[in-house]
Amino acid sequence: MDKLYQVFVSSTFVDLQEERREVIEALLGIDCLPSGMELFPAADEDQWTLIKRVIDQCDYYIVISAGMYGSLHPSGKSYTQMEYEYAVGAGKPTIAFLYRDLNKLAAEKVEREPDRLTKLNAFRELAKQKMVKFWDTRDSLAKAVYQSVIHLIREKPSPGWVRADLVHDEREVLMLKNQILLLEKELEPLRRAGVSNAVLSPYTEIDWGGLFSQTKTLDVLFAYAQTWRRSRTVELNQLACTKEGKIRVILPDPKDAACLAELARRFACSEDEVRKRIYDAAGHFISLRKVTGCLADISIRLYPFAPQYTLYRFDSVSVLSMYSHRGSRSGVITLMLREGILRSYILDEFEKLFRSEKARVPDDSEVLKHFDELYVENA
């Protein structure tokens, strides 16, 4: 966001009016706001209190000094020197611009009273202890101010000033950034788990075609997934014909009475119907081996369990859907998993189930024996 920097310009006034005008124009040329006592209207408060308040509001302070010491404060110091000392004491970045050789000034522009000249020389020595630049002409002064203030802004950044409407916008941006940071913090555990998305309608909210197009391997674990299999017939056939393709399937064992009973209760149908659907799923994957041009390695395992979830594992993404124990459901909570502890856990469990001694490999005759007209029509 663009900023304007306020610069307090201190100097004696009568002898340096033209020089001040050049300096103010130089400051305006670098988007600085010059401040000085001649730029402010008369105020009710005393002069020194007002001067200090204006200096406090400024980002930078410069003093221009030539052959005059300036009007005096009751303390005996000039206001110019007091302003400089106050700015330094307040920690303001300061630069003093001193006329190089007082002997070259016109007599009327140099202090005549010895006491005032002594104070002027003492002030010049004081200013030389901090950053100082020397000048000879108005042009050289304006150039020195221009270059020095740019350098000062770069080396000693200050808050500056901005338009009120831009500040409002900036605050809104900062608020949004803070909200994003809070959300990022809240989402971090999900990222560690590997959860990248969650949906309630997996058949319509997941780009299954895109997942199939980017994988050579597929691991699936489900009860029978009749709807999913029938809607993904084209992609499954294409994967079966993929060189170095691999499909691994885990299904409930239709010969296990306990799992049939649990699935029948869960899906509100008879055990015979559950058995038929499981064999239908097994027959579907066996039939893929017979697809013309089949190149993939397709293997099936039957495990004595009633799955608590459905898993579709592609090369880089896994899809995990939760079963309902109540039998009825208004949606299927489905998680998209990428690298993370949850995906690692699920895939590790798949490997252990697939390789378990309890998992058996069905032969074609077992599956074909249970096919009925429903399967034949869909084969």
HUSUL-V30988 format. One record per pair of residues at least 4 apart in sequence whose ideal C-beta (glycine too) atoms are under 8 Angstrom apart, sorted by the first residue. I is the first residue (numbers start at 1). J is the second residue. If there is no record, write none. Layout:
i: [I/I]
j: [J/J]
This chain:
i: [1/1/1/2/2/2/3/3/3/3/3/4/4/4/4/4/4/5/5/5/5/5/5/5/5/5/5/6/6/6/6/6/6/6/6/6/7/7/7/7/7/7/7/7/7/7/7/8/8/8/8/8/8/8/8/8/8/8/9/9/9/9/9/9/9/9/9/10/10/10/10/10/10/10/10/10/11/11/11/11/11/11/11/11/11/12/12/12/12/12/12/12/12/12/13/13/13/13/14/15/15/15/15/16/16/16/16/17/18/18/19/19/19/19/19/20/20/20/20/21/22/22/22/22/22/23/23/23/23/23/23/23/24/24/24/25/25/26/26/26/26/26/26/27/27/27/27/27/28/28/29/30/30/30/32/32/33/34/35/35/35/35/35/36/37/37/37/37/40/40/43/45/45/46/47/47/48/48/48/48/49/50/51/51/51/51/51/52/52/53/54/55/55/55/55/55/55/56/58/59/59/59/59/59/59/60/60/60/60/60/60/60/60/61/61/61/61/61/61/61/62/62/62/62/62/62/62/63/63/63/63/63/63/63/63/64/64/65/65/65/65/65/65/65/65/65/66/66/66/66/66/67/67/67/67/67/67/67/68/68/68/68/69/69/69/69/69/69/69/69/69/70/70/70/70/71/71/72/72/72/72/73/73/73/73/75/77/77/77/78/78/78/79/80/80/81/81/81/81/82/83/84/84/84/84/84/84/85/85/86/87/87/88/88/88/93/93/93/94/94/95/95/95/95/95/95/95/96/96/96/96/96/96/97/97/97/97/97/97/97/97/98/98/98/98/98/98/98/99/99/99/99/100/100/100/100/101/102/104/105/105/106/110/111/111/111/112/112/113/114/115/116/117/118/119/120/121/122/123/124/125/127/128/131/131/133/133/134/135/135/135/136/137/138/139/140/141/142/143/144/145/146/147/148/149/150/151/152/153/153/162/162/162/163/164/165/166/167/168/169/170/171/172/173/174/175/176/177/178/179/180/181/182/183/184/187/188/189/190/191/191/192/192/193/193/193/193/193/194/194/194/194/194/194/194/194/195/195/195/195/195/196/196/196/196/197/197/198/198/198/198/199/199/199/199/200/200/200/200/200/201/201/201/202/202/202/202/202/203/203/203/205/206/206/206/206/207/208/208/208/208/209/209/210/211/211/211/211/211/212/212/212/212/212/212/214/214/214/215/215/215/215/216/216/216/216/216/216/217/217/217/217/217/217/217/218/218/218/218/218/218/218/219/219/219/219/219/219/219/219/219/219/220/220/220/220/220/220/220/220/220/221/221/221/221/221/221/221/221/221/222/222/222/222/222/222/223/223/223/223/223/223/223/223/223/223/223/224/224/224/224/224/224/224/225/225/225/226/226/226/226/227/228/229/229/229/229/230/232/233/234/235/236/236/236/236/237/237/237/238/239/239/239/240/240/240/240/240/240/240/240/240/241/241/241/241/241/241/242/242/243/244/244/245/245/245/246/246/246/247/247/247/247/247/247/248/248/248/248/248/249/249/249/249/249/249/249/250/250/250/250/250/250/250/250/251/251/251/251/251/251/251/252/252/252/252/252/252/252/252/252/252/252/253/253/253/253/253/253/254/254/254/254/254/254/254/255/256/256/256/257/258/258/258/259/259/259/259/260/260/260/260/261/261/262/262/263/263/263/264/264/264/264/264/264/265/266/266/266/266/266/267/267/268/269/269/270/271/272/273/274/275/275/276/276/276/276/277/278/279/279/279/279/279/280/280/280/280/280/281/282/282/282/282/282/283/283/283/283/283/283/284/284/285/285/285/286/286/286/286/286/287/287/288/288/288/289/289/290/294/299/300/300/301/301/301/301/301/302/302/302/302/303/303/303/303/304/305/307/308/308/309/309/309/309/310/310/310/310/311/311/311/311/311/311/312/312/313/313/313/313/313/314/314/316/317/317/317/318/318/318/318/318/318/319/319/319/319/320/320/320/320/320/321/321/321/321/322/322/322/324/324/335/337/337/337/338/339/339/340/341/342/343/344/345/346/347/348/349/350/351/352/353/354/355/362/362/363/364/365/366/367/371/371/371/372/373/374/375]
j: [162/166/170/31/162/166/31/159/160/161/162/31/32/33/160/161/162/31/32/33/59/60/149/153/158/160/161/32/33/35/57/58/59/60/160/161/27/32/33/34/35/58/59/60/61/62/149/35/36/54/55/58/60/61/62/83/87/92/20/23/24/27/34/35/36/62/64/36/61/62/63/64/80/83/84/87/16/19/20/36/63/64/65/70/80/16/65/66/68/69/70/71/78/80/17/20/38/70/68/66/67/68/109/20/64/66/68/21/22/138/23/64/66/138/141/24/36/38/64/25/26/138/139/141/142/27/34/62/64/141/142/145/28/34/36/29/142/30/142/143/145/146/149/32/33/34/145/149/32/34/146/146/149/150/60/149/161/39/39/40/54/57/58/40/47/50/51/54/50/54/50/49/50/50/51/79/52/73/79/82/53/54/55/79/82/83/86/56/86/57/58/61/83/86/87/90/92/90/92/92/93/158/159/160/161/92/93/94/95/149/152/153/158/83/84/87/92/93/94/95/94/95/96/97/145/148/149/80/83/84/94/95/96/97/127/97/141/80/96/97/98/99/120/123/124/127/98/99/102/105/109/99/102/105/109/110/111/120/109/110/111/120/78/80/81/111/116/117/119/120/123/78/79/80/81/78/79/76/77/78/79/77/78/79/82/82/81/82/119/82/119/123/83/84/123/85/119/123/126/86/87/88/94/96/123/126/127/89/126/90/92/94/92/94/130/152/156/158/130/131/130/131/132/133/148/149/152/127/128/130/131/132/133/132/133/134/135/141/144/145/148/124/127/128/132/133/134/135/105/134/135/136/104/134/135/136/136/110/136/109/110/110/117/116/117/120/116/117/117/118/119/120/121/122/123/124/125/126/127/128/129/132/132/148/152/144/148/144/140/141/144/140/141/142/143/144/145/146/147/148/149/150/151/152/153/154/155/156/157/158/166/167/170/167/168/169/170/171/172/173/174/175/176/177/178/179/180/181/182/183/184/185/186/187/188/191/192/193/195/195/340/340/341/337/340/341/342/343/337/338/339/340/341/342/343/344/335/336/337/340/342/317/336/337/338/335/336/333/334/335/336/205/206/334/336/205/331/332/333/334/205/331/332/206/319/321/332/334/227/228/231/334/211/319/334/336/211/212/231/232/235/213/235/214/215/312/314/317/319/218/232/235/238/239/314/314/315/316/239/314/315/316/239/242/244/245/246/315/245/246/247/248/313/314/315/239/246/247/248/312/313/314/247/248/249/250/311/312/313/347/350/354/225/247/248/249/250/310/311/312/313/249/250/251/307/309/310/311/350/353/228/251/281/307/310/311/251/252/263/267/274/277/278/306/307/310/323/229/251/274/277/278/280/281/229/281/310/230/277/280/281/231/232/233/236/281/284/378/236/237/238/239/240/247/284/288/241/288/291/242/245/247/296/245/247/288/289/291/294/295/296/298/245/291/293/294/295/296/295/296/295/295/296/295/296/297/296/297/298/285/288/296/297/298/299/298/299/300/301/354/281/282/285/298/299/300/301/300/301/302/303/350/353/354/359/278/281/282/300/301/302/303/256/259/260/263/278/302/303/304/305/306/307/259/302/303/304/305/360/260/274/275/278/279/302/370/302/260/304/305/261/262/304/306/263/304/305/306/264/271/274/275/265/271/266/306/267/274/306/268/269/270/271/273/274/327/306/323/324/325/327/274/327/327/273/274/274/275/276/277/278/279/370/280/370/372/374/281/282/283/367/370/371/375/284/371/374/375/378/285/286/300/302/362/367/287/367/368/371/375/379/288/378/289/298/300/290/298/300/364/367/291/379/294/296/298/294/298/294/298/361/361/362/353/354/359/360/361/359/360/361/362/353/356/358/359/358/353/323/322/323/320/321/322/323/319/320/321/323/318/319/320/321/346/350/318/319/318/319/346/347/350/318/319/338/336/337/338/336/337/338/343/346/347/334/335/336/337/334/335/337/342/346/332/333/334/335/332/333/334/328/329/342/342/343/346/343/343/344/344/345/346/347/348/349/350/351/352/353/354/355/356/359/359/359/366/367/367/368/369/370/371/375/376/379/376/377/378/379]
